[in-house]
Amino acid sequence: MSTVLVTGASGYIAKHIVRQLVEQGHAVRASTRSEKRRAEIDALFPDAEIDHVSLNLTSDDGWTEALDGVDVLMHTASPLPSDQPKDPQELIRPAVDGTKRALGAAHRAGVHRVILTSSVAAVFKGENMTNGATLNESDWTDPNSPRATAYDKSKTLAERTPWEFVAERREMKLTTINPGGVFGPAMDMNYGTLLGYVERFLSGGVPMVANLTFSIVDVRDVARMHVAAMDQHESSGERFIASAGDVSMVDLARLLAEEYPDRRISTRKAPDFLIRGIATFVPMLRAVVQNLGMHNPIDGTKAPTTFGFTYITPQEAVLESARYLVTNGK
């Protein structure tokens, strides 16, 4: 069994990673930034002996000690805004510097196995990307593309950085996991951004649905890939897209409306010009306006082939999100 440092351990994906590590008998060292987040982990795993450390992406404090005696660095921590910042560097700098800080501390501590949580945001906005082209692990977002948001840039540069780092240090073995839109059951009420969208649908807060299509994966499969990569030597030096398939926002709304007919869930598709107009006043929509009508299928078949599993379907992942929210009064 291994000793694993999970950074950002209170995150939506990270908590599922911690659960699978604990269930498989690994020793977990969990990094958080506050006592509140530490308490969340203790509440979820009252019988597990989890070693807690306090780390911050913007500070060197504690990283050397946190990696002492660790076998695997599971770096999931990354800033995730609810809105795009006016200055992209507010998002890019902590993401890139935090990754450098984590990798540098791992190298100094002699920790050679690193699993990094990236995103399809680092894949799907290439320089010459054409609408309809199928994308895979060989594709990269161009951070200079006018289509790339601050978040896209931060995820791309935060993944480029460790690949450049390990290229000069051959003893280090890196695997990156690039999830699409992550749905599925939360473990507490501190859940991912996309579950917030499901919550809005369930509450009737979405009067019309944008013309968007995106890849979906269940959070449990994302966690499974992280944990499986630790012992899969052939996964070293590889990127793995986590995507069970693509679903349009309209189909997602229809799925929820069929499952919860007593709720006022709109399935009307909004005209693109209307969404563009609303985005002028709603900052949350500005990041997606340029994707209206665009669809680039994401090929996620490499991961189940390598790790030997079958994806939970996108529909089941979305419904599991809704069931969790409804059960908890949303």
N, C-alpha and C positions, 0 to 999 in steps of 0.2 A: 504493500500500500504506500501511497505517496502523501507528502505534506504539500498542500496547495494553498498559495496565497491568492485569494479572490479579491481583486480591487473593485471598489464600487459595489460591495456585496449587498447593499440594501436595494439595488435596482431590480426592476421587474424581471429581467432575464437572469440576473445574477442570483436571485433567491432560488430560482429553479435549479441553477447550477449547483448551488450549495446543497440543496436537498438531494440531488443525485449523487454528489460526492459523499455526503454523509451516509446515504443508503448503501453505497458500495464500500464503505469502511475506510475512506480516506480521511486524513487529518486536515481540517480546514482552519486556515487563518484568514479572518475576514476583515477587510479594511472598510471603514466608514468615516464620515466627517463629523458626526455628532452623536451624542448620547442617545438622542431620540431614535436614530437609525439603528444604533447598536441594540437598543431595546426591542425593536421590531424583529431582529434576527433571533434574539434570545426567546422571544415569545413564540416564534415559529418552530424552534428547535430546543425545547426545554430539556431534553434528555441528551443532547449532543454536547460534547466538550469542544466548543468552538473558541479558538484563541482570537481575541479582538485586538486590532491595532487601529490607530488613527492616522490617516494619510490624506494629503491634499495634492491635487494635480499641480498646484501653483507654488508648492513649497518643498524643499529638500528634506524637511524635518521628518525623521522616522523611517525613511525608506530603507536605509542600510540595515537597521535593526529588524524591520518587518520581513526582510528576505533572508535573514539568517536561519539556516537549517531548512530552507524550503527546497523542494524538488521541482515544482512546476509553478510558474507565474501565469495566472489566469487573469489577463488584464481586460476587464469589462468597463472600467470607469471612463466616462466621457461626458462632457457637458451636453445636455439635451434641452434646448430652449423651447418655450411654448410659442415663441414668436422669433422672427428673424431680427437680429440686432441691427441698429443703424450702422455701426462699425463692425464689419465682418471679423476683424481681429479679436473682438471680444469673445468670439466663439473659437476661432482658429487657434489663437495663441495658447490657451489652456489645454486644448486637445492635443496639439503637436508637442508642446513642452512637457505635458504630463506623460505622454508616451515616451519621449526621450528620457525623462526622469525615471520611469519604471524600467525601461530596458537597460539604462546605464547602471542602475542599482542592482539589477539582476546579474548583469555581467560581472560587476565587482564582487558579488556574493557567490559567484560560481554557479548560478542557476542558468542552465543551458536550454531548458525546455520552456517555451513561451506560447501560449494560446491567446490570440488577440481578437476581441469582438470588434469587427468593422461593420460595414453596411453595404447594401446594394447602391447606396448613395455614392459610393466610391467606384461604381461600375457603369451606371446607365446614362451618363452625360458626356460621352466622348466628343472629340473635336469634330468628327465627321459623321456623327450618328444620324441615321436616317430612320424615319418613322416606319415601324414594322419590322425592323431588323432584330433578329434574336440575339441576345447577349449571353455571354458566359464569363468564366473566370479570367479569360485573356483580355477582357475589356476593362478600360479604366476611364473614369470621369476626368475630363480636362478641367482643372481648377480655374483656368483662364477663360473658360467658355462663358458667354453671356447668359446661358441657361443655368449655370451652376449657382446655387444659393450659398449663403454663408455656411449652412449646415453641410451641404454637399462638399464644399471646399475643405471644411474641417475634417470630415471623415476620410476624404481622399488623402490629404496631406498627413493625417495621423496614421494612415496605413502605409503610405509611401515611406515614411520615416523609419519604421522598424525594418522594412525590407532592405533599405539602404544600410541600416545599422548592422544587420546580421550578415550582409554581403561581405563586410569587412572583418567579420568574426565568425569564421566557419564552424567553430565549436557550438555556436548557438543554433537551435532548431526552432523555427517559427512556423506556426500555422495560423491563418486568419479565417474567421467565420464571418460571412457577409450576409446577414439576414435581410429579407424583404420586410414588408409590413408584418410586425409581430403581434399576433392575437393569441387567444387561448386563456385558460383560467389564471387569474391572479392568485397570489398567496396571501395577500392582505389588501387593504384599501389604498396602498401606495403603488399604483399600477401605471402601465405605460400610456403614452400619449394616445395611441390608437384606440385603447379601451375608452378613452374620453370621448372619442367620436361615436363609438357604439352607445355610450351613455346618452349622448345628445340625440341620437336616433330614437332610442327607447323613450325619451322624455317628450318626443314630438318637437324637438328644437331645431329640426332641419326641414324647412318648408319645401325646398327643392334640392335635387341632387346634382352635383357637378359631373361633367362628362370626363371622368377620370378612370383609369384602369391601373392597377398596381399588383405586384406580387405579394403573396400572403404565405406565412409559415406559422405553425403553432410554436409557442414559447417552449413547450416541452421537447420538441424536436431540436430547437436551437440549443438548449441545454445539453441534450443528448450528444450533439455533435462536438461541443466543447469537451465534454468528459471523455468521449471515445477517442478524440484526437490525442489525448495524453499518451496512450499506449499503442497507437497506430503509427509505426515508424514511417510508413509510406505517406503519411499525411504531412510530414515535415517538409517545409519548403513549398507548401501548396496553399492556395486560396480555395475556399469552399463557399459557394453561394447556397444560402438556405432559402429555398422557395418551393412550395408545394404546388404552385400554379398561380395564374393571374385571374383576378376578379374585378369587374367594373363596380364603381360605387352604386350604380343603379341596381345591379344584381345583388349586391350586399344589402341594400335597402329592401329589396323584394324578399330576400331570405329572412330578414328580421320581421318583416310585415307578415309573412306566412306563419312564422313561429309564434308571433305575438299579435294576433288579429285584434285584440282588445285595446291595443295601443295605437295612437295616431301617428303611424310611421309613413311619411311621404315617400313615394317611389317616382315622383315626377322628375324628369330630367330637365335641368335648367339650361337655357340657351347660353352658349359660351359668352356672348356679349354681356349678358346679365352678370355672370360671375366676375368678368373683368371689371365691370362697373362697381360691383359691391366691394371688390378687392381694394379699390381706392380708399375705402373707409374701414375695411376690416383687415388689419395687418396679417392675421393668420392665413388669409387666402392668397396673399401676394406671392408666397413661395410656390404655389401650385398652378397659378394662372398659365404659366408658360407650358405646362404639361397637358392642358386641355386638348382633348382629341388625339393626343399622342399615345402610342402603345408599342412598347418594345418588350416582347416576351422574354422572360428571364429563365434560362436553362439551369435548373437546380438538380439535375440528375447525377452529377458527379458525387455529391455527398452520400446519398443512400447506397450507391454502388460501392464506395470506399468503406463506409462505416457499417454497412449491412443492416439497414432498417427501411421501413416503409413510412413515408410521410403521412401524418394525420392530414385529412383533406382540408383545403381552405374553408369550406363550408362548416365543417365541424369545429375548426379553430374559432371562427367567428361566433358560432352558436355557443361554444363553451365560454367565450367572453361574456356574451349576453346572459347566460345562465348564472354566471358568478355575480354579475351586477344585479340581476333581478333578485337573486337569493339574499343579497345584502342591501335590499331596499332601494335600489336605483330604478 
